[in-house]
Amino acid sequence: KKMDDRRHKKKLEKRPRELILRENDQQYAINMKSLGNNRLEVFCMDTQIRQAYIRGNIANQKNKAMWIEPNDLILISTREFGDNYNCDCIHKYREKEIKQLIALKELPYDNHKQFVLNLRSIQQGN
């Protein structure tokens, strides 16, 4: 039994990650819904709805399941070529990281819930 407990504890422990901030061609976005086949419909900070493709480094993590659920905050990279509708999902933020982003004034809202409420009000307007 002790061996099983040790393995279970290791799985529950989360290693601290380096906080990834956005760059010039990147934006913060909220996942609205999964479309299947590693695609998401996301609401971006510039109030546009885009289709995001989950890149291989996030989608192909065998040991760690990274589920991107509705209302999760993600970092997307807009494409320089083609239309402005498609983008790539680069990173998913955890709750602690979202709080750090708010403290650094990276997000224009006081908390994640305000961003989600703004998303819902825009959705109802369409």
N, C-alpha and C positions, 0 to 999 in steps of 0.2 A: 504493500500500500504506500509506503513512503516514496518509492520510485515514481509512482503515478502522480503523487502530490507535487513532486519536484518538477516533473514535466509540465503539469498543468500550470504551475506558477510562472514558469518561463514563458508560456504562451500568453498569459494575462499581462505580463510586464510589457510596457510600451517604452521603447527607447525615445529619448528626446530627439527631435529633429530640428534642423536649422530652419529658421523662418525664411520663407521665400517671398520676396516682395516683387511687385510687378515692375516690368520694364516698359519701354516706349511702345512696343507693339503688342502689349499684353493688357488684359483687363480682368477685373473680378466679375464673377457671374454666379447666378443661382440656378441650380438645376431645376427645371420645371417638370420634366418627365423623361423617362427612358424610352427610346424609340426602337431598341433592339439593334443587334449587329454592331455593338460598340458605338452607338450614336446616342446623343442626348439633345433635348431641346432646352436651351438655356436663355435666361434673361440677363443681359449684360448691364454694366453700369451706365452705358450711354443710352439706356432705355430701348435697345433693340433686342429682338428675339432672333437667336441664331441657332444653327444646327452644329453641335460640337462633336467631333470624332475623338474617341478616347484613344490616346496614343499607346503604342505597344508597351512602354515601360510601366504604365499603370494597368493596362488590361491583362498583361501576361505575368502577373506576380503569382507564382504557383503556391508558395508557402503561406503568403499573406493575402487573404481575400480583401480586396479594396472595393467595397460596394459604394457606388455613388447613388444616393437616394434623393428623392425630391426635397427641396429646400436646403441642400448642402451647398456650401460656398466652395467654388472652384476657381482656379486660375486658367484663363484661356489665352491662346495666342491667335490673333487675327492674321489672316493670310494677306500677303502683299499682292498676290496675283488673283485674277478671277473676281468673282462677285464678293460682296461684303457679308453674304449670308452664312458662309461656312467658316469654321474655326476649329482649333485643336485644343483639347483638354490637356493641360500640363500637370496640374497638381490639385489635390483635394485637401482642404484645410480641416484640421481638428478643432474642437471647441476652444482649447487653450490657445491655439494659434489665432483663432478669430478674435479672442479677447486682446491678444497682443497687437493685432492689426488695428483694432479700435483704439487702443492706447497710443499707438503711433500715428493716429489720425490718417491712416491709409484708407479707411472706409468713411464715407460721408455721413454715416448714421451712428447713433449712440450705441446701438447694439444690432445684432444679427436679425432679431425679430422685426425691427423697424424696416429693414431691407425687404424681408419676406412680405410684410404687410403692404409695402409700396408695390411690390410685384403683384399681389392679389388685386389691389385697387386698379392697377393698369390693365390686368387681365379682364376684370369685370367691365371696364370701359370699352374694350374691343368687342 
